[in-house]
Amino acid sequence: MHNYVNTIANFEYSNIQDRMEVDNTAWKKKLTPQQRAEYKAEKREEMQNIFKKIDDGVKAVFESERYKECLRYMSKFTNYSAGNCILIMLQMPDASLVAAFGKWKELGRTVNKGEKA
């Protein structure tokens, strides 16, 4: 995971470098080479800190118990997207069977008008 984040960081940093070169011409005050080097070093450090925070956050999410619980829940509803599984989990955490109105009708079940979970 860390290599992926580093790849993104390097890509983003190179894009920022390109934009900095373009933006320098628009500045009223011209930077000396030393000031430009200091500015680039400062921005590089900021980007490294940002990507470290992202990397730590992603690791925390994937290692959390809540994420594991969410994956277990989603494994019960394999025909639904991750977004829909999350919506189902938020509305009815103990749901065991989810189906559209027509499917309930096929199964011989009735759904009352306006009925909610």
C-alpha positions as CSV (number, residue, x, y, z in Angstrom):
1,M,0.0,0.0,0.0
2,H,2.8,2.3,0.9
3,N,4.4,2.0,-2.6
4,Y,1.1,2.9,-4.2
5,V,0.9,6.1,-2.0
6,N,4.5,6.9,-2.9
7,T,3.7,6.6,-6.6
8,I,0.8,8.9,-6.2
9,A,2.8,11.3,-4.2
10,N,5.6,11.4,-6.8
11,F,3.0,12.0,-9.5
12,E,1.3,14.7,-7.6
13,Y,4.6,16.3,-6.6
14,S,5.7,16.4,-10.3
15,N,2.4,18.0,-11.2
16,I,2.8,20.6,-8.5
17,Q,6.4,21.3,-9.7
18,D,5.1,21.9,-13.2
19,R,2.4,24.3,-11.9
20,M,4.9,26.1,-9.7
21,E,7.1,26.8,-12.7
22,V,4.2,28.2,-14.6
23,D,2.9,30.2,-11.6
24,N,6.3,31.8,-11.0
25,T,5.9,33.9,-14.1
26,A,2.7,35.4,-12.8
27,W,4.1,36.5,-9.5
28,K,4.9,40.2,-9.1
29,K,8.0,39.4,-7.1
30,K,10.6,37.3,-8.7
31,L,12.1,34.6,-6.5
32,T,15.8,34.1,-6.2
33,P,17.1,30.6,-6.9
34,Q,17.6,30.1,-3.2
35,Q,14.1,31.3,-2.3
36,R,12.7,29.0,-5.1
37,A,14.7,26.0,-3.7
38,E,13.4,26.8,-0.1
39,Y,9.8,27.0,-1.4
40,K,10.1,23.7,-3.3
41,A,11.6,22.0,-0.2
42,E,8.8,23.4,2.0
43,K,6.1,22.2,-0.4
44,R,7.8,18.8,-0.8
45,E,7.8,18.3,3.0
46,E,4.1,19.4,3.1
47,M,3.2,16.8,0.5
48,Q,5.2,14.1,2.3
49,N,3.3,14.9,5.5
50,I,0.0,14.9,3.7
51,F,0.6,11.5,2.1
52,K,1.9,10.0,5.4
53,K,-1.4,11.1,7.0
54,I,-3.4,9.5,4.1
55,D,-1.3,6.3,4.3
56,D,-1.9,6.1,8.1
57,G,-5.6,6.8,7.7
58,V,-6.0,4.1,5.1
59,K,-4.2,1.6,7.2
60,A,-6.4,2.5,10.2
61,V,-9.5,2.0,8.1
62,F,-8.5,-1.4,6.8
63,E,-7.4,-2.7,10.1
64,S,-10.4,-1.4,12.1
65,E,-13.1,-3.8,13.4
66,R,-15.9,-1.7,11.9
67,Y,-14.4,-2.3,8.4
68,K,-14.3,-6.0,9.0
69,E,-17.9,-5.9,10.3
70,C,-18.9,-4.1,7.1
71,L,-17.2,-6.7,4.9
72,R,-18.9,-9.5,6.8
73,Y,-22.2,-7.8,6.3
74,M,-21.6,-7.1,2.6
75,S,-20.8,-10.8,2.1
76,K,-24.4,-11.6,2.9
77,F,-25.6,-9.5,-0.1
78,T,-23.3,-10.4,-3.0
79,N,-25.8,-9.1,-5.6
80,Y,-25.7,-5.6,-4.3
81,S,-23.1,-2.9,-4.7
82,A,-21.0,-1.8,-1.8
83,G,-22.9,1.5,-1.6
84,N,-26.3,-0.3,-1.5
85,C,-24.9,-2.7,1.2
86,I,-23.9,0.2,3.3
87,L,-27.4,1.8,2.9
88,I,-29.0,-1.5,3.9
89,M,-26.7,-1.8,6.9
90,L,-27.5,1.7,8.0
91,Q,-31.3,1.2,7.6
92,M,-31.5,-2.4,9.0
93,P,-28.4,-3.7,10.6
94,D,-29.9,-7.1,11.3
95,A,-31.3,-7.6,7.7
96,S,-30.9,-11.2,6.5
97,L,-32.8,-11.1,3.2
98,V,-33.2,-8.2,0.9
99,A,-35.3,-8.1,-2.3
100,A,-37.2,-5.8,-4.6
101,F,-41.0,-5.5,-4.3
102,G,-41.5,-7.9,-7.3
103,K,-39.3,-10.5,-5.8
104,W,-41.2,-10.5,-2.5
105,K,-44.4,-10.9,-4.6
106,E,-42.9,-13.9,-6.4
107,L,-42.1,-15.5,-3.0
108,G,-45.7,-15.1,-1.9
109,R,-44.9,-12.3,0.6
110,T,-46.9,-9.2,0.9
111,V,-45.6,-5.7,1.5
112,N,-48.0,-3.2,2.9
113,K,-48.1,0.2,1.3
114,G,-45.8,2.7,3.1
115,E,-44.2,-0.1,5.2
116,K,-40.7,0.5,6.4
117,A,-38.0,-1.7,7.9
